[in-house]
Amino acid sequence: MSVVTPVLRTARLRLRPFADTDADPLFALHGNTRVMRYWDSPPWTERARADRFIAITRKAADEGTGVRVAVDRASDGAFVGWCGLTGWNPDYRSASLGYCLDEAMWGHGYATEAARALLGWAFDTLDLNRVQAEADTRNDASARVLEKVGFVREGTLREDCVVNGEVSDSWVFGLIRREWHPSAG
């Protein structure tokens, strides 16, 4: 089941399908050690990774298993980062939310705004019942974003990944459709 990647607009952002021209800013984003500090993979060192990311993103939409959208600032078209839903399970009407923003865009509420827009699409268009997200327990900023859009911290996955050679715990967050409030936060 192919899914059309949405184009969504908020007051300050545009969420859109990835274009081939996004490879350079995507590589810069995922090559930044501060941005990747709490990820379960090291910063990218090869630009080809960005091309593969875009190809995998398109394949997931074609197969109906997920969607990732590039996020631009509406005022000037600057690349902010990306936001996505992966691991769709049509039987359970569930998916996982993820996002990654350029360091220069941190602290402006863009992650919250982008996540809220994509969640609205997920609940209204995809008819999802549950969206899950995970965040490294040291990443308080990401936890705040999730809580602002309505996620509830449901538990901790102990020592579930290795981040930069360090064993790390992750928080698991869940958002249920009946608890979704688009204007929350």
DAHU-V801187 format. One record per pair of residues at least 24 apart in sequence whose ideal C-beta (glycine too) atoms are under 10 Angstrom apart, sorted by the first residue. I is the first residue (numbers start at 1). GAP is how many residues later the second one is. Records with the same first field share a line. If there is no record, write none. Layout:
# DAHU-V801187
I = GAP, GAP
This chain:
# DAHU-V801187
1 = 61, 62, 63, 64, 87, 89
2 = 59, 60, 61, 62
3 = 57, 58, 59, 60, 61, 62, 63, 64, 82, 85, 122, 123
4 = 57, 63, 121
5 = 52, 53, 55, 56, 57, 61, 62, 63, 64, 65, 79
6 = 55, 61, 63, 111, 112, 115, 116, 119, 120
7 = 62
8 = 61, 63, 75, 106, 108, 109, 110, 112, 113, 117
9 = 65, 108
10 = 61, 64, 100, 103, 104, 106, 107, 110
11 = 63, 102, 106
12 = 60, 61, 62, 63, 68, 96, 97, 98, 101, 102
13 = 56, 58, 59, 60, 61, 62, 67, 70, 92, 96, 97, 100, 101, 103, 104
14 = 55, 56, 57, 58, 59, 60, 63, 66, 100, 103
15 = 52, 53, 54, 55, 56, 57, 65, 67, 68, 69, 98, 99, 102, 103, 106
16 = 53, 54, 55, 56
17 = 37, 40, 41, 44, 50, 51, 52, 53
18 = 32, 35, 36, 37, 39, 40, 43, 50, 51, 52, 64
19 = 35, 51
20 = 30, 31, 34, 35
21 = 33, 49, 58
22 = 28, 29, 31, 32, 35, 48, 50, 57, 60
23 = 24, 25, 26, 27, 28, 29, 30, 31
24 = 26, 55
25 = 25, 45, 47, 53, 54, 55, 56, 57, 77
26 = 24, 25, 27, 28, 31, 44, 53, 55, 56, 74, 76
27 = 24, 26
28 = 51, 74, 75
29 = 24, 50, 51, 52, 53, 71, 72, 73, 74, 76
30 = 51, 52, 70
32 = 68, 70, 71, 72
33 = 70, 131
34 = 69, 72
35 = 46, 65, 66, 67, 68, 70, 71
36 = 64, 127, 128
37 = 99, 101, 102, 126, 127
38 = 97, 98, 99, 100, 101, 103, 104, 123, 125, 126, 130, 132
39 = 59, 61, 97, 100, 122, 124, 125
40 = 94, 96, 120, 121, 122, 123, 124, 128, 130
41 = 120, 121, 122, 123
42 = 121, 122, 123
43 = 121
53 = 29
57 = 25, 27, 29
60 = 24, 25, 26, 27, 28
63 = 25
64 = 24, 26, 62
65 = 24, 25, 30
66 = 29, 30, 32
67 = 28, 51, 54, 55, 59
68 = 30, 31, 32, 50
69 = 30, 45, 48, 49, 52
71 = 28, 29, 30, 31, 34, 39, 40, 42, 43, 44, 46, 47
73 = 32, 35, 37
78 = 24, 26, 27
79 = 26
80 = 24, 25, 28, 30, 31, 33, 34
81 = 24, 25, 29, 30, 33
82 = 32
83 = 27, 28, 30, 31, 32, 33, 34, 35, 36
84 = 30, 34
85 = 33, 34, 36, 37, 41, 43, 46, 48
87 = 45
88 = 34, 38, 40
89 = 39, 41
90 = 36, 37, 38
92 = 36, 37, 38
93 = 29, 30, 33, 34, 35, 36, 37, 38, 84
94 = 28, 34, 35, 36, 37, 38, 80, 82
95 = 24, 27, 31, 33, 34, 35, 36, 37, 38
96 = 34, 35, 36, 37, 38, 77
97 = 25, 34, 35, 36, 37, 48, 49, 52, 54, 76, 78
98 = 35, 36, 37, 44
99 = 34, 43, 46, 47
100 = 42
101 = 40, 41, 44
106 = 35
107 = 34
109 = 36, 39, 76
110 = 35
111 = 30, 31, 33, 34, 35, 37, 38
112 = 32, 33, 34, 35, 36, 37, 72, 73
113 = 32, 35, 36, 72
114 = 31, 35
115 = 30, 31, 33, 34, 35, 36, 60, 70
116 = 29, 32, 33, 34, 64, 65, 66, 67, 68, 69
117 = 32, 65
118 = 31
119 = 30, 31, 32, 56, 58, 61, 63
120 = 29, 60, 62, 63
122 = 53, 55, 58
123 = 52, 53, 54, 55, 57, 59
124 = 53, 56, 58
127 = 50
128 = 47, 48, 49, 52
129 = 46, 47, 48, 49, 51
130 = 44, 45, 46, 47, 49
131 = 42, 43, 44, 45, 46, 49
132 = 40, 41, 42, 43
133 = 37, 38, 39, 40, 41, 42
134 = 26, 27, 36, 37, 38, 39
135 = 35, 36, 37, 38
136 = 24, 25, 27, 30, 32, 33, 34, 35
137 = 31, 32, 33, 34
138 = 25, 28, 30, 31, 32
139 = 24, 29, 31, 32
142 = 29, 31
143 = 28, 30
144 = 41
145 = 28, 40
146 = 25, 27, 28, 29
147 = 26, 37, 38
148 = 36, 37
149 = 24, 26, 31, 32, 33, 35, 36
150 = 24, 25, 26, 29, 30, 31, 32, 34, 35
151 = 24, 25, 28, 29
152 = 24, 27
